[in-house]
Amino acid sequence: MARDDLDRMPRAELGHAEWTPEERAEFLRRRRARNWLILAALAAFCVMIYGIAIVKLHEYGQMW
């Protein structure tokens, strides 16, 4: 085996082997949508923390 094959994590497989192609596509579509939602929530949280930090730094005279 090549070194790249050993370093690569195994690909996750669906646990339910009897899924139809439509069910599998629906599952993957929902998972992708959930991942985008989690990314958006994380980004919103980061922006909120950044905004609070900017306001607090400005309020206490440490910035500008």
PDB file as gemmi writes it, atoms N, CA and C in Angstrom:
CRYST1    1.000    1.000    1.000  90.00  90.00  90.00 P 1                      
ATOM      1  N   MET A   1       0.829  -1.196   0.000  1.00  0.00           N  
ATOM      2  CA  MET A   1       0.000   0.000   0.000  1.00  0.00           C  
ATOM      3  C   MET A   1       0.864   1.246   0.000  1.00  0.00           C  
ATOM      4  N   ALA A   2       0.393   2.234  -0.669  1.00  0.00           N  
ATOM      5  CA  ALA A   2       1.103   3.507  -0.704  1.00  0.00           C  
ATOM      6  C   ALA A   2       0.888   4.253   0.610  1.00  0.00           C  
ATOM      7  N   ARG A   3       1.786   5.134   0.894  1.00  0.00           N  
ATOM      8  CA  ARG A   3       1.700   5.919   2.139  1.00  0.00           C  
ATOM      9  C   ARG A   3       0.412   6.738   2.196  1.00  0.00           C  
ATOM     10  N   ASP A   4      -0.028   7.276   1.054  1.00  0.00           N  
ATOM     11  CA  ASP A   4      -1.254   8.069   1.020  1.00  0.00           C  
ATOM     12  C   ASP A   4      -2.462   7.239   1.431  1.00  0.00           C  
ATOM     13  N   ASP A   5      -2.485   5.972   1.050  1.00  0.00           N  
ATOM     14  CA  ASP A   5      -3.607   5.107   1.411  1.00  0.00           C  
ATOM     15  C   ASP A   5      -3.666   4.862   2.914  1.00  0.00           C  
ATOM     16  N   LEU A   6      -2.516   4.818   3.555  1.00  0.00           N  
ATOM     17  CA  LEU A   6      -2.480   4.569   4.992  1.00  0.00           C  
ATOM     18  C   LEU A   6      -2.893   5.807   5.789  1.00  0.00           C  
ATOM     19  N   ASP A   7      -2.581   6.988   5.272  1.00  0.00           N  
ATOM     20  CA  ASP A   7      -2.897   8.223   5.985  1.00  0.00           C  
ATOM     21  C   ASP A   7      -4.341   8.652   5.814  1.00  0.00           C  
ATOM     22  N   ARG A   8      -4.981   8.187   4.789  1.00  0.00           N  
ATOM     23  CA  ARG A   8      -6.346   8.618   4.495  1.00  0.00           C  
ATOM     24  C   ARG A   8      -7.331   7.897   5.411  1.00  0.00           C  
ATOM     25  N   MET A   9      -8.277   8.656   5.955  1.00  0.00           N  
ATOM     26  CA  MET A   9      -9.290   8.049   6.824  1.00  0.00           C  
ATOM     27  C   MET A   9     -10.247   7.214   5.977  1.00  0.00           C  
ATOM     28  N   PRO A  10     -10.770   6.133   6.541  1.00  0.00           N  
ATOM     29  CA  PRO A  10     -11.729   5.337   5.777  1.00  0.00           C  
ATOM     30  C   PRO A  10     -13.010   6.116   5.532  1.00  0.00           C  
ATOM     31  N   ARG A  11     -13.617   5.875   4.417  1.00  0.00           N  
ATOM     32  CA  ARG A  11     -14.839   6.584   4.058  1.00  0.00           C  
ATOM     33  C   ARG A  11     -16.017   6.005   4.835  1.00  0.00           C  
ATOM     34  N   ALA A  12     -16.839   6.877   5.390  1.00  0.00           N  
ATOM     35  CA  ALA A  12     -17.999   6.431   6.160  1.00  0.00           C  
ATOM     36  C   ALA A  12     -19.068   5.903   5.209  1.00  0.00           C  
ATOM     37  N   GLU A  13     -19.635   4.797   5.557  1.00  0.00           N  
ATOM     38  CA  GLU A  13     -20.694   4.198   4.757  1.00  0.00           C  
ATOM     39  C   GLU A  13     -22.006   4.298   5.514  1.00  0.00           C  
ATOM     40  N   LEU A  14     -23.083   4.366   4.784  1.00  0.00           N  
ATOM     41  CA  LEU A  14     -24.399   4.388   5.399  1.00  0.00           C  
ATOM     42  C   LEU A  14     -24.667   3.031   6.044  1.00  0.00           C  
ATOM     43  N   GLY A  15     -25.295   3.041   7.197  1.00  0.00           N  
ATOM     44  CA  GLY A  15     -25.549   1.799   7.914  1.00  0.00           C  
ATOM     45  C   GLY A  15     -26.679   0.974   7.339  1.00  0.00           C  
ATOM     46  N   HIS A  16     -27.547   1.584   6.604  1.00  0.00           N  
ATOM     47  CA  HIS A  16     -28.722   0.906   6.074  1.00  0.00           C  
ATOM     48  C   HIS A  16     -28.456   0.560   4.616  1.00  0.00           C  
ATOM     49  N   ALA A  17     -28.156  -0.701   4.328  1.00  0.00           N  
ATOM     50  CA  ALA A  17     -27.720  -1.101   2.989  1.00  0.00           C  
ATOM     51  C   ALA A  17     -28.872  -1.234   1.997  1.00  0.00           C  
ATOM     52  N   GLU A  18     -30.097  -1.336   2.460  1.00  0.00           N  
ATOM     53  CA  GLU A  18     -31.218  -1.569   1.555  1.00  0.00           C  
ATOM     54  C   GLU A  18     -31.895  -0.284   1.108  1.00  0.00           C  
ATOM     55  N   TRP A  19     -31.220   0.826   1.166  1.00  0.00           N  
ATOM     56  CA  TRP A  19     -31.812   2.081   0.736  1.00  0.00           C  
ATOM     57  C   TRP A  19     -31.906   2.121  -0.780  1.00  0.00           C  
ATOM     58  N   THR A  20     -32.972   2.699  -1.253  1.00  0.00           N  
ATOM     59  CA  THR A  20     -33.105   2.907  -2.685  1.00  0.00           C  
ATOM     60  C   THR A  20     -32.238   4.109  -3.065  1.00  0.00           C  
ATOM     61  N   PRO A  21     -31.914   4.253  -4.316  1.00  0.00           N  
ATOM     62  CA  PRO A  21     -31.127   5.430  -4.722  1.00  0.00           C  
ATOM     63  C   PRO A  21     -31.825   6.751  -4.367  1.00  0.00           C  
ATOM     64  N   GLU A  22     -33.160   6.771  -4.404  1.00  0.00           N  
ATOM     65  CA  GLU A  22     -33.891   7.983  -4.047  1.00  0.00           C  
ATOM     66  C   GLU A  22     -33.743   8.297  -2.554  1.00  0.00           C  
ATOM     67  N   GLU A  23     -33.832   7.246  -1.719  1.00  0.00           N  
ATOM     68  CA  GLU A  23     -33.672   7.443  -0.273  1.00  0.00           C  
ATOM     69  C   GLU A  23     -32.254   7.918   0.055  1.00  0.00           C  
ATOM     70  N   ARG A  24     -31.276   7.323  -0.611  1.00  0.00           N  
ATOM     71  CA  ARG A  24     -29.889   7.713  -0.372  1.00  0.00           C  
ATOM     72  C   ARG A  24     -29.666   9.172  -0.799  1.00  0.00           C  
ATOM     73  N   ALA A  25     -30.204   9.558  -1.941  1.00  0.00           N  
ATOM     74  CA  ALA A  25     -30.069  10.937  -2.419  1.00  0.00           C  
ATOM     75  C   ALA A  25     -30.748  11.910  -1.454  1.00  0.00           C  
ATOM     76  N   GLU A  26     -31.911  11.533  -0.933  1.00  0.00           N  
ATOM     77  CA  GLU A  26     -32.626  12.380   0.032  1.00  0.00           C  
ATOM     78  C   GLU A  26     -31.812  12.538   1.320  1.00  0.00           C  
ATOM     79  N   PHE A  27     -31.240  11.427   1.790  1.00  0.00           N  
ATOM     80  CA  PHE A  27     -30.414  11.474   2.995  1.00  0.00           C  
ATOM     81  C   PHE A  27     -29.215  12.397   2.789  1.00  0.00           C  
ATOM     82  N   LEU A  28     -28.526  12.261   1.669  1.00  0.00           N  
ATOM     83  CA  LEU A  28     -27.359  13.088   1.397  1.00  0.00           C  
ATOM     84  C   LEU A  28     -27.752  14.556   1.243  1.00  0.00           C  
ATOM     85  N   ARG A  29     -28.906  14.830   0.623  1.00  0.00           N  
ATOM     86  CA  ARG A  29     -29.373  16.205   0.464  1.00  0.00           C  
ATOM     87  C   ARG A  29     -29.657  16.836   1.825  1.00  0.00           C  
ATOM     88  N   ARG A  30     -30.324  16.068   2.702  1.00  0.00           N  
ATOM     89  CA  ARG A  30     -30.627  16.592   4.037  1.00  0.00           C  
ATOM     90  C   ARG A  30     -29.367  16.808   4.860  1.00  0.00           C  
ATOM     91  N   ARG A  31     -28.405  15.891   4.745  1.00  0.00           N  
ATOM     92  CA  ARG A  31     -27.155  16.045   5.489  1.00  0.00           C  
ATOM     93  C   ARG A  31     -26.399  17.278   5.013  1.00  0.00           C  
ATOM     94  N   ARG A  32     -26.374  17.501   3.702  1.00  0.00           N  
ATOM     95  CA  ARG A  32     -25.712  18.680   3.160  1.00  0.00           C  
ATOM     96  C   ARG A  32     -26.386  19.957   3.655  1.00  0.00           C  
ATOM     97  N   ALA A  33     -27.702  19.968   3.684  1.00  0.00           N  
ATOM     98  CA  ALA A  33     -28.435  21.140   4.172  1.00  0.00           C  
ATOM     99  C   ALA A  33     -28.144  21.378   5.651  1.00  0.00           C  
ATOM    100  N   ARG A  34     -28.089  20.309   6.429  1.00  0.00           N  
ATOM    101  CA  ARG A  34     -27.789  20.439   7.862  1.00  0.00           C  
ATOM    102  C   ARG A  34     -26.374  20.976   8.064  1.00  0.00           C  
ATOM    103  N   ASN A  35     -25.428  20.525   7.243  1.00  0.00           N  
ATOM    104  CA  ASN A  35     -24.056  21.022   7.358  1.00  0.00           C  
ATOM    105  C   ASN A  35     -23.980  22.514   7.060  1.00  0.00           C  
ATOM    106  N   TRP A  36     -24.700  22.984   6.037  1.00  0.00           N  
ATOM    107  CA  TRP A  36     -24.716  24.414   5.722  1.00  0.00           C  
ATOM    108  C   TRP A  36     -25.357  25.210   6.858  1.00  0.00           C  
ATOM    109  N   LEU A  37     -26.401  24.647   7.478  1.00  0.00           N  
ATOM    110  CA  LEU A  37     -27.051  25.328   8.596  1.00  0.00           C  
ATOM    111  C   LEU A  37     -26.104  25.459   9.784  1.00  0.00           C  
ATOM    112  N   ILE A  38     -25.362  24.421  10.073  1.00  0.00           N  
ATOM    113  CA  ILE A  38     -24.391  24.465  11.172  1.00  0.00           C  
ATOM    114  C   ILE A  38     -23.295  25.475  10.871  1.00  0.00           C  
ATOM    115  N   LEU A  39     -22.837  25.520   9.619  1.00  0.00           N  
ATOM    116  CA  LEU A  39     -21.827  26.503   9.228  1.00  0.00           C  
ATOM    117  C   LEU A  39     -22.348  27.922   9.405  1.00  0.00           C  
ATOM    118  N   ALA A  40     -23.585  28.163   9.003  1.00  0.00           N  
ATOM    119  CA  ALA A  40     -24.177  29.497   9.151  1.00  0.00           C  
ATOM    120  C   ALA A  40     -24.309  29.881  10.625  1.00  0.00           C  
ATOM    121  N   ALA A  41     -24.705  28.930  11.466  1.00  0.00           N  
ATOM    122  CA  ALA A  41     -24.837  29.204  12.897  1.00  0.00           C  
ATOM    123  C   ALA A  41     -23.473  29.521  13.512  1.00  0.00           C  
ATOM    124  N   LEU A  42     -22.450  28.793  13.131  1.00  0.00           N  
ATOM    125  CA  LEU A  42     -21.099  29.061  13.634  1.00  0.00           C  
ATOM    126  C   LEU A  42     -20.603  30.427  13.190  1.00  0.00           C  
ATOM    127  N   ALA A  43     -20.851  30.766  11.935  1.00  0.00           N  
ATOM    128  CA  ALA A  43     -20.429  32.070  11.420  1.00  0.00           C  
ATOM    129  C   ALA A  43     -21.159  33.196  12.160  1.00  0.00           C  
ATOM    130  N   ALA A  44     -22.455  33.023  12.399  1.00  0.00           N  
ATOM    131  CA  ALA A  44     -23.229  34.038  13.124  1.00  0.00           C  
ATOM    132  C   ALA A  44     -22.699  34.200  14.548  1.00  0.00           C  
ATOM    133  N   PHE A  45     -22.359  33.106  15.185  1.00  0.00           N  
ATOM    134  CA  PHE A  45     -21.814  33.157  16.544  1.00  0.00           C  
ATOM    135  C   PHE A  45     -20.479  33.910  16.556  1.00  0.00           C  
ATOM    136  N   CYS A  46     -19.630  33.626  15.581  1.00  0.00           N  
ATOM    137  CA  CYS A  46     -18.331  34.310  15.510  1.00  0.00           C  
ATOM    138  C   CYS A  46     -18.508  35.805  15.278  1.00  0.00           C  
ATOM    139  N   VAL A  47     -19.416  36.171  14.396  1.00  0.00           N  
ATOM    140  CA  VAL A  47     -19.676  37.590  14.128  1.00  0.00           C  
ATOM    141  C   VAL A  47     -20.218  38.268  15.386  1.00  0.00           C  
ATOM    142  N   MET A  48     -21.083  37.586  16.121  1.00  0.00           N  
ATOM    143  CA  MET A  48     -21.636  38.150  17.348  1.00  0.00           C  
ATOM    144  C   MET A  48     -20.529  38.387  18.380  1.00  0.00           C  
ATOM    145  N   ILE A  49     -19.669  37.413  18.585  1.00  0.00           N  
ATOM    146  CA  ILE A  49     -18.568  37.559  19.545  1.00  0.00           C  
ATOM    147  C   ILE A  49     -17.638  38.688  19.109  1.00  0.00           C  
ATOM    148  N   TYR A  50     -17.326  38.746  17.821  1.00  0.00           N  
ATOM    149  CA  TYR A  50     -16.466  39.802  17.304  1.00  0.00           C  
ATOM    150  C   TYR A  50     -17.107  41.175  17.534  1.00  0.00           C  
ATOM    151  N   GLY A  51     -18.388  41.284  17.270  1.00  0.00           N  
ATOM    152  CA  GLY A  51     -19.095  42.546  17.483  1.00  0.00           C  
ATOM    153  C   GLY A  51     -19.084  42.968  18.936  1.00  0.00           C  
ATOM    154  N   ILE A  52     -19.326  42.036  19.827  1.00  0.00           N  
ATOM    155  CA  ILE A  52     -19.297  42.349  21.266  1.00  0.00           C  
ATOM    156  C   ILE A  52     -17.909  42.811  21.675  1.00  0.00           C  
ATOM    157  N   ALA A  53     -16.871  42.144  21.169  1.00  0.00           N  
ATOM    158  CA  ALA A  53     -15.500  42.527  21.517  1.00  0.00           C  
ATOM    159  C   ALA A  53     -15.181  43.933  21.024  1.00  0.00           C  
ATOM    160  N   ILE A  54     -15.603  44.257  19.805  1.00  0.00           N  
ATOM    161  CA  ILE A  54     -15.355  45.594  19.261  1.00  0.00           C  
ATOM    162  C   ILE A  54     -16.061  46.652  20.110  1.00  0.00           C  
ATOM    163  N   VAL A  55     -17.307  46.405  20.465  1.00  0.00           N  
ATOM    164  CA  VAL A  55     -18.065  47.365  21.278  1.00  0.00           C  
ATOM    165  C   VAL A  55     -17.415  47.542  22.638  1.00  0.00           C  
ATOM    166  N   LYS A  56     -17.041  46.447  23.283  1.00  0.00           N  
ATOM    167  CA  LYS A  56     -16.424  46.534  24.612  1.00  0.00           C  
ATOM    168  C   LYS A  56     -15.074  47.244  24.554  1.00  0.00           C  
ATOM    169  N   LEU A  57     -14.252  46.940  23.549  1.00  0.00           N  
ATOM    170  CA  LEU A  57     -12.955  47.606  23.438  1.00  0.00           C  
ATOM    171  C   LEU A  57     -13.130  49.096  23.196  1.00  0.00           C  
ATOM    172  N   HIS A  58     -14.081  49.454  22.380  1.00  0.00           N  
ATOM    173  CA  HIS A  58     -14.330  50.865  22.113  1.00  0.00           C  
ATOM    174  C   HIS A  58     -14.882  51.563  23.362  1.00  0.00           C  
ATOM    175  N   GLU A  59     -15.751  50.872  24.079  1.00  0.00           N  
ATOM    176  CA  GLU A  59     -16.379  51.432  25.280  1.00  0.00           C  
ATOM    177  C   GLU A  59     -15.343  51.745  26.358  1.00  0.00           C  
ATOM    178  N   TYR A  60     -14.354  50.890  26.497  1.00  0.00           N  
ATOM    179  CA  TYR A  60     -13.351  51.084  27.557  1.00  0.00           C  
ATOM    180  C   TYR A  60     -12.134  51.862  27.088  1.00  0.00           C  
ATOM    181  N   GLY A  61     -12.169  52.407  25.855  1.00  0.00           N  
ATOM    182  CA  GLY A  61     -11.107  53.276  25.391  1.00  0.00           C  
ATOM    183  C   GLY A  61      -9.842  52.599  24.974  1.00  0.00           C  
ATOM    184  N   GLN A  62      -9.849  51.330  24.752  1.00  0.00           N  
ATOM    185  CA  GLN A  62      -8.641  50.602  24.350  1.00  0.00           C  
ATOM    186  C   GLN A  62      -8.467  50.580  22.838  1.00  0.00           C  
ATOM    187  N   MET A  63      -9.425  51.120  22.137  1.00  0.00           N  
ATOM    188  CA  MET A  63      -9.364  51.068  20.686  1.00  0.00           C  
ATOM    189  C   MET A  63      -9.792  52.432  20.150  1.00  0.00           C  
ATOM    190  N   TRP A  64      -9.126  52.943  19.148  1.00  0.00           N  
ATOM    191  CA  TRP A  64      -9.413  54.226  18.505  1.00  0.00           C  
ATOM    192  C   TRP A  64      -9.189  55.338  19.478  1.00  0.00           C  
TER     193      TRP A  64                                                      
END                                                                             
